[in-house]
């Protein structure tokens, strides 16, 4: 139950004085009974000292009351005597709204000892007028393991930063949904070699899709997001959280699937292929990503033929046949639990440096600019 501030609370020293007067005792008498100094009794009566648990137990024995009675008197008076701190309350509201320390560290907002200045900076970043409002620069449906209608402050901050970066990116062409099959085909052709990933931002731009990269905040668990810019162009923002080639291609084509389906705003927080518990739109986006990279009938035939022993040479041979990098085959095999990540983990190349060198990036030492 929430504590309600009373109109007036009397100090415990006054109650103690009344008890002494009712019995005709002096402060010295009570000091002898309790085995304490007269000075300690005098300080309690004059509200210069709080009632400790030991003192409360002694007063309980002396007056036939409970120790809790005296402890509650003292606690209630101390709470009443402590003036509310609006600045402290405001600062708590700011920290509940956004991950302040990480945002300051990333340079998204400036540090300040003034709660008013910090609140104004947070509101400006979230594009709201007050902390009471919900951040709505980009409304979106959140995808998580257990819930789809909540977002964390870290996810909101990450998304807002992605929206800000997208404002500064210009696609070279207008967006035409009819060209999406060609976009998927052109992207798919880049999945053969690691060196081709740095062409992804340019290809997306050619089809009217803006692309930005924002390093994830420590607790955001964000993979990627798809949303519409104010001019109607789709935006794909990625975190490159895992930074591996197989994750990158699955997440990218997953977001292309959202654009293809006309989904306005979707935040993805994991890169799993499994559909259990996911909304139909997420299951379809996963299916599209997997099928675009490797047709399911060809993957099934390869698994049925080679199970249970998959050698690296066989994986590479199959990857060449279907026209993708071996890491993509390994990723799909691992998600299907046909192989362990540990077995082929050394053959999953990192692509983060290649992507951030070609895309507008915030993080890893970059602040919304090309590397």
C-alpha positions as CSV (number, residue, x, y, z in Angstrom):
1,X,0.0,0.0,0.0
2,X,1.3,3.4,-0.9
3,X,2.4,5.6,2.1
4,X,0.2,8.7,2.4
5,X,1.8,11.8,3.9
6,X,-0.2,12.9,7.0
7,X,-1.1,16.5,7.7
8,X,1.0,16.5,10.9
9,X,3.0,13.9,12.9
10,X,4.2,14.4,16.4
11,X,7.8,13.4,17.2
12,X,8.3,10.3,19.3
13,X,10.0,12.4,22.0
14,X,6.7,14.0,22.9
15,X,5.1,10.5,23.4
16,X,8.0,9.6,25.6
17,X,7.6,12.8,27.6
18,X,3.9,12.0,28.1
19,X,4.7,8.5,29.3
20,X,7.2,9.8,31.9
21,X,4.7,12.4,33.1
22,X,1.9,9.9,33.4
23,X,4.1,7.8,35.7
24,X,5.8,10.6,37.5
25,X,9.2,9.5,36.3
26,X,12.2,11.7,35.6
27,X,14.6,11.2,32.7
28,X,17.1,9.9,35.2
29,X,14.6,7.3,36.4
30,X,14.1,6.0,32.9
31,X,17.8,6.0,32.2
32,X,18.4,3.8,35.3
33,X,15.5,1.4,34.3
34,X,16.9,1.0,30.8
35,X,20.6,1.0,31.8
36,X,21.5,3.9,29.5
37,X,22.8,7.4,30.0
38,X,20.5,10.3,30.8
39,X,21.9,12.1,27.8
40,X,20.6,9.5,25.4
41,X,17.1,9.8,27.0
42,X,17.3,13.6,26.8
43,X,18.3,13.5,23.1
44,X,15.4,11.2,22.2
45,X,12.9,13.5,24.1
46,X,14.3,16.5,22.3
47,X,14.2,14.8,18.9
48,X,18.0,14.9,18.5
49,X,18.3,11.2,18.2
50,X,16.2,8.5,16.6
51,X,14.8,5.5,18.5
52,X,17.0,2.5,17.8
53,X,15.8,-1.1,17.9
54,X,17.6,-1.6,21.2
55,X,15.9,1.6,22.7
56,X,12.5,0.5,21.3
57,X,12.9,-2.9,23.1
58,X,13.8,-1.1,26.3
59,X,10.8,1.3,26.1
60,X,8.6,-1.7,25.4
61,X,9.7,-3.4,28.6
62,X,9.5,-0.2,30.7
63,X,6.0,1.0,29.5
64,X,4.3,-2.3,28.6
65,X,4.0,-1.5,25.0
66,X,5.4,-3.2,21.9
67,X,8.8,-2.4,20.4
68,X,7.1,-2.0,17.1
69,X,5.0,0.9,18.5
70,X,8.1,2.9,19.2
71,X,9.8,2.0,16.0
72,X,6.8,2.9,14.0
73,X,6.5,6.3,15.8
74,X,10.1,7.1,14.9
75,X,9.9,5.9,11.3
76,X,6.7,7.8,10.6
77,X,8.1,11.0,12.1
78,X,11.4,10.6,10.1
79,X,9.4,10.1,6.9
80,X,7.2,13.1,7.6
81,X,10.3,15.2,8.4
82,X,11.9,14.4,5.1
83,X,10.8,16.8,2.4
84,X,10.0,15.3,-1.0
85,X,12.8,15.8,-3.5
86,X,11.3,16.7,-6.9
87,X,14.6,16.7,-8.7
88,X,15.3,13.2,-7.4
89,X,11.9,12.0,-8.4
90,X,12.3,13.5,-11.8
91,X,15.7,11.9,-12.3
92,X,14.2,8.5,-11.4
93,X,11.5,9.1,-14.0
94,X,14.2,9.8,-16.6
95,X,16.1,6.7,-15.8
96,X,12.9,4.6,-16.0
97,X,12.2,6.1,-19.5
98,X,15.6,5.7,-21.1
99,X,19.0,4.0,-20.4
100,X,20.7,7.3,-19.4
101,X,24.2,6.2,-18.7
102,X,24.5,4.2,-22.0
103,X,23.0,7.1,-24.0
104,X,25.5,9.5,-22.5
105,X,28.3,7.1,-23.2
106,X,27.2,6.8,-26.8
107,X,26.9,10.6,-27.1
108,X,23.2,10.5,-27.8
109,X,22.5,12.9,-25.0
110,X,24.8,15.2,-23.0
111,X,25.5,14.5,-19.3
112,X,24.0,17.0,-16.8
113,X,23.7,17.4,-13.1
114,X,20.4,19.2,-13.6
115,X,17.4,16.9,-13.7
116,X,15.6,19.6,-15.8
117,X,18.3,19.7,-18.4
118,X,18.5,15.9,-18.5
119,X,14.7,15.5,-18.8
120,X,14.7,18.0,-21.7
121,X,17.4,16.1,-23.5
122,X,15.6,12.8,-23.0
123,X,12.4,14.3,-24.3
124,X,14.1,15.8,-27.3
125,X,15.7,12.4,-28.1
126,X,12.4,10.6,-27.8
127,X,10.6,13.4,-29.7
128,X,8.0,13.8,-27.0
129,X,6.9,16.9,-25.0
130,X,7.1,15.4,-21.5
131,X,8.2,12.3,-19.7
132,X,4.6,11.4,-19.2
133,X,4.2,10.7,-22.9
134,X,5.1,7.5,-24.7
135,X,7.8,7.7,-27.3
136,X,6.1,7.5,-30.7
137,X,8.6,8.6,-33.3
138,X,8.2,5.1,-34.7
139,X,5.2,3.0,-33.5
140,X,6.1,-0.6,-33.9
141,X,5.2,-4.2,-32.9
142,X,7.8,-5.7,-30.7
143,X,8.9,-9.4,-31.3
144,X,10.1,-11.1,-28.1
145,X,10.0,-14.6,-26.7
146,X,7.2,-14.1,-24.3
147,X,5.3,-10.9,-25.3
148,X,4.6,-8.8,-28.3
149,X,3.1,-5.6,-26.9
150,X,5.9,-4.2,-24.7
151,X,9.2,-2.7,-25.3
152,X,12.1,-1.9,-23.0
153,X,13.6,1.6,-22.5
154,X,16.8,0.3,-24.2
155,X,14.8,-0.9,-27.3
156,X,12.9,2.3,-27.5
157,X,16.2,4.3,-27.4
158,X,17.8,2.1,-30.0
159,X,14.8,2.5,-32.3
160,X,14.7,6.3,-31.9
161,X,18.4,6.5,-32.8
162,X,17.8,4.3,-35.9
163,X,15.0,6.7,-36.9
164,X,17.2,9.7,-36.5
165,X,19.9,8.2,-38.6
166,X,17.4,7.2,-41.3
167,X,16.5,10.9,-41.6
168,X,20.0,11.5,-43.0
169,X,20.1,8.7,-45.5
170,X,18.9,9.3,-49.1
171,X,18.0,6.3,-51.2
172,X,19.1,6.7,-54.9
173,X,15.7,5.7,-56.2
174,X,12.0,5.8,-55.2
175,X,10.5,2.7,-53.7
176,X,8.3,0.5,-55.8
177,X,6.8,-2.6,-54.2
178,X,6.7,-4.3,-57.7
179,X,10.5,-4.3,-57.7
180,X,10.8,-6.3,-54.4
181,X,11.3,-9.7,-56.2
182,X,14.2,-8.2,-58.1
183,X,15.6,-6.8,-54.8
184,X,15.4,-10.2,-53.2
185,X,17.1,-11.8,-56.2
186,X,19.9,-9.2,-56.3
187,X,20.6,-9.5,-52.6
188,X,20.6,-13.3,-52.9
189,X,23.3,-13.2,-55.5
190,X,25.5,-11.4,-52.9
191,X,25.2,-14.2,-50.4
192,X,27.9,-16.3,-52.1
193,X,31.0,-14.4,-51.0
194,X,31.9,-12.6,-47.7
195,X,33.3,-9.8,-49.7
196,X,29.9,-9.0,-51.3
197,X,28.2,-7.9,-48.1
198,X,29.6,-4.4,-48.4
199,X,27.4,-4.0,-51.6
200,X,24.2,-4.5,-49.6
201,X,23.6,-0.8,-48.6
202,X,24.1,0.2,-52.3
203,X,21.7,-2.5,-53.6
204,X,19.0,-1.5,-51.0
205,X,19.4,2.1,-52.0
206,X,19.0,1.3,-55.7
207,X,15.6,-0.2,-54.8
208,X,14.5,2.7,-52.6
209,X,15.2,1.2,-49.2
210,X,17.2,3.1,-46.6
211,X,19.7,1.2,-44.6
212,X,21.4,2.1,-41.3
213,X,23.3,0.3,-38.6
214,X,23.1,1.0,-34.9
215,X,25.2,-0.8,-32.4
216,X,22.9,-2.5,-29.8
217,X,22.7,-1.2,-26.3
218,X,23.8,-3.7,-23.7
219,X,20.3,-4.9,-22.7
220,X,18.3,-4.2,-25.8
221,X,18.7,-7.6,-27.5
222,X,17.8,-6.0,-30.8
223,X,18.6,-7.7,-34.2
224,X,16.9,-5.4,-36.7
225,X,13.8,-3.2,-37.4
226,X,11.8,-2.4,-40.4
227,X,9.7,0.8,-40.6
228,X,8.5,3.4,-43.0
229,X,10.1,6.8,-43.2
230,X,8.0,9.9,-43.3
231,X,8.4,10.0,-47.0
232,X,7.1,6.5,-47.4
233,X,10.4,4.8,-48.1
234,X,11.1,1.6,-46.2
235,X,14.0,1.6,-43.7
236,X,16.0,-1.4,-42.5
237,X,18.1,-0.8,-39.4
238,X,20.3,-3.6,-38.1
239,X,22.3,-4.0,-34.9
240,X,24.8,-6.6,-36.2
241,X,24.6,-7.9,-32.6
242,X,26.2,-11.3,-33.4
243,X,28.2,-9.9,-36.4
244,X,28.3,-13.2,-38.3
245,X,27.6,-13.8,-42.0
246,X,24.8,-16.3,-41.5
247,X,22.9,-14.2,-39.0
248,X,23.3,-11.1,-41.2
249,X,21.7,-12.7,-44.2
250,X,18.8,-14.3,-42.3
251,X,18.0,-11.0,-40.5
252,X,18.3,-8.9,-43.6
253,X,16.0,-11.1,-45.7
254,X,13.7,-11.4,-42.7
255,X,13.3,-7.6,-42.8
256,X,12.8,-7.6,-46.6
257,X,10.0,-10.0,-46.0
258,X,8.3,-7.5,-43.7
259,X,8.6,-4.9,-46.4
260,X,7.2,-7.4,-49.0
261,X,4.3,-8.1,-46.7
262,X,3.5,-4.4,-46.2
263,X,4.3,-4.6,-42.4
264,X,4.7,-1.1,-41.3
265,X,6.9,-1.3,-38.2
266,X,8.4,-4.4,-36.7
267,X,11.3,-4.7,-34.2
268,X,13.0,-8.1,-34.2
269,X,14.9,-9.1,-31.1
270,X,16.3,-12.6,-32.0
271,X,17.5,-14.4,-35.0
272,X,16.0,-17.8,-34.4
273,X,14.3,-19.6,-37.3
274,X,11.8,-21.5,-35.1
275,X,8.2,-20.5,-35.5
276,X,6.8,-21.7,-32.2
277,X,5.0,-18.9,-30.4
278,X,5.7,-16.4,-33.0
279,X,2.9,-14.4,-34.8
280,X,2.1,-15.5,-38.3
281,X,3.8,-12.5,-39.8
282,X,7.1,-13.5,-38.1
283,X,6.8,-17.1,-39.1
284,X,6.2,-16.0,-42.7
285,X,9.2,-13.7,-42.6
286,X,11.4,-16.5,-41.3
287,X,10.1,-18.8,-44.0
288,X,10.9,-16.2,-46.7
289,X,14.4,-15.7,-45.4
290,X,15.2,-19.4,-45.2
291,X,13.6,-20.2,-48.5
292,X,15.2,-17.3,-50.3
293,X,18.7,-18.4,-49.2
294,X,18.3,-22.2,-49.7
295,X,15.1,-23.8,-51.1
296,X,13.7,-26.1,-48.4
297,X,13.4,-29.1,-50.7
298,X,17.1,-28.9,-51.6
299,X,18.1,-28.5,-47.9
300,X,15.9,-31.4,-46.9
301,X,17.4,-33.6,-49.7
302,X,21.0,-32.7,-48.5
303,X,20.1,-33.5,-44.9
304,X,18.5,-36.8,-45.7
305,X,21.4,-37.8,-47.9
306,X,24.2,-36.8,-45.4
307,X,22.7,-37.3,-42.0
308,X,24.1,-37.9,-39.4
309,X,27.6,-37.1,-40.5
310,X,28.1,-33.7,-42.2
311,X,31.7,-33.0,-43.2
312,X,33.0,-29.5,-44.0
313,X,33.8,-30.6,-47.5
314,X,30.2,-31.8,-48.1
315,X,28.9,-28.5,-46.7
316,X,31.1,-26.5,-49.0
317,X,30.1,-28.6,-52.0
318,X,26.4,-28.2,-51.3
319,X,26.8,-24.4,-50.6
320,X,28.5,-24.0,-54.0
321,X,25.7,-26.0,-55.7
322,X,23.0,-23.7,-54.2
323,X,25.1,-20.5,-54.6
324,X,25.5,-19.4,-51.0
325,X,28.4,-19.1,-48.6
326,X,29.0,-22.3,-46.5
327,X,28.2,-20.3,-43.3
328,X,24.6,-20.0,-44.5
329,X,24.4,-23.8,-44.8
330,X,26.0,-24.2,-41.4
331,X,23.6,-21.8,-39.9
332,X,20.5,-23.6,-41.2
333,X,21.9,-27.0,-40.2
334,X,22.6,-25.7,-36.7
335,X,19.1,-24.2,-36.3
336,X,17.7,-27.5,-37.5
337,X,19.9,-29.2,-34.8
338,X,21.6,-31.3,-37.3
339,X,25.0,-30.0,-36.2
340,X,26.3,-28.1,-33.2
341,X,27.5,-24.5,-33.4
342,X,30.7,-25.5,-31.7
343,X,31.5,-28.0,-34.5
344,X,31.5,-25.5,-37.3
345,X,31.7,-22.2,-35.4
346,X,35.2,-21.4,-36.8
347,X,33.7,-21.3,-40.3
348,X,31.2,-18.5,-39.6
349,X,33.0,-15.4,-40.7
350,X,32.4,-12.0,-39.2
351,X,31.0,-9.2,-41.4
352,X,30.6,-6.3,-39.0
353,X,33.6,-4.2,-40.2
354,X,32.6,-4.7,-43.8
355,X,29.1,-3.5,-43.3
356,X,29.9,-0.5,-41.1
357,X,32.5,0.6,-43.7
358,X,29.7,0.8,-46.3
359,X,26.7,2.0,-44.3
360,X,25.7,4.9,-42.1
361,X,26.6,3.6,-38.7
362,X,26.3,4.6,-35.1
363,X,28.5,2.6,-32.7
364,X,31.9,1.0,-32.6
365,X,33.5,4.4,-32.7
366,X,31.2,5.9,-35.3
367,X,28.5,8.5,-34.7
368,X,26.0,8.3,-37.6
369,X,28.6,8.5,-40.4
370,X,30.4,6.2,-42.8
371,X,33.5,4.6,-41.4
